Amino acid sequence: MTTVAKRAPTTFDVVGGSTAPGFGGYYADDLLAVQAGADSDGLVYRAAPRTTGHRHIRNPAQAVLIRLRSSEGHVGWGDAVTVQYSGFAGRELPINPAALAPQVDVAVDALSGSGSFSFAEACELVERLRVGDRPLHSGVRYGLSQALLSLAAAVSKRPPAQILLDLLGPRRLNPVPIYAQSGEERYRNVDKMILKRVDVLPHGLINSPEAFGAGGEAVLAYARWVRERIADLGGETYEPRLHFDVYGLLGSETNGDVEAMVRICEQLVEVSRPHAVQLESPILGEDADITLQALHQLRAALTRHDIPLTIVADDWCNTIEDITRFLDAGAADLIQIKTPDLGALTNAIRAVQACRAAGVAVFIGGSCSETDVSARASVQLAVAAGAEQVLAKPGMGVDEAVAITRNEMQRVCM
């Protein structure tokens, strides 16, 4: 355990930078096409994409690798990435390195002409930049902020988490619970999670009507299996939380009938006992307002029926403004702070502070389509924030993501 005291922010400059194309840890997928019933053939889908920016339904996730340099020769690294379901629910389009590298150049020029600054000041400069009348792509802002954090840490000879504590305030640094994603290997990957005693599992990727089932039969059967597998392999002292992501299918498969949704939620809680249950994106509307209103209604109905299920908001909750609105509306018990959507890491810090102020637990999320570099930056943030949950990333293989996340966490807390 490490205790860090409050201190003056580190200042540094940027005198140059460069980029290279790279890969994310998974794929950029067209969720609309998947939910419309596109036929799968091995790893790919045999249908036309439906979401702007996707050449195919499944596309290799790409990244822009960013290097920044200070006048003293220090180097900072960051990766511009976006999420698996890019272009959906108000999110940015998938990363195109050739198209986005020039945005990094714009930022490097601006930073190089601005003298010395703190990490927060540099991030605010990046957030203010425009290409035409639009901000830089959120993934580019995210990647630049990672590189700025890395550079500040190198200049100050301190871990990145300690730089973040300049903004969050002093606290003891301890490991935080890890949440792993199964991807489409919904069964085999659960075994990996149990063997590695992941704190929150399994995600399940319940992203199609078939995976959800008529009346929720498929997801309920899956939850029952997960519970039984934990009992079989986990031992008496292993008590993970169960977290299922259903991509709005609870709402769409019940035609928005709140009482029908409540019945399925009640069954989900029962088949999962004794484990606590978190349900992510149970309902998705056509915009943020419709989504948050529907989530609020469902959450209120669950409270009336005394059903102990945690509602998790993700889609349409992309910016700090969105997160604040969801919190003010009482739309969720837990909000995924999805780092690639928020842009600079300073926005994720604001989201942490907003959640804390609202009495809502902190979930530092992101996406399987990120990189090892962006994953490590998120772990530094999660530990500095004392999060209640952090996503293991990148990829959907479990082993690699859990190793990257847990090992980085242990290094921060040594």
Secondary structure, DSSP 8 states (H G I E B T S, - for coil): -EEE------EE---EEEEEEEEEEEEEE-HHHHHTT--EETTEE-S---STT-SSSEEEEEEEEEEEE-TTS-EEEEEE---TTTTSTT------HHHHHHHHHHHHHHHHTS--EEHHHHHHHHHH-EETTEE--HHHHHHHHHHHHHHHHHHHTS-HHHHHHHHH--EEE----EE---TT-TTHHHHHHHHTT-SEEEE----SHHHH-GGGHHHHHHHHHHHHHHHHHS-TT---EEEEE-TTHHHHHTTT-HHHHHHHHHHHHHHHTTS-EEEE--B--SSHHHHHHHHHHHHHHHHHTT--EEEEE-TT--SHHHHHHHHHTT--SEEEE-HHHH-SHHHHHHHHHHHHHTT-EEEE---TTS-HHHHHHHHHHHHHHT-SEEE--SSSSSHHHHHHHHHHHHHHH-
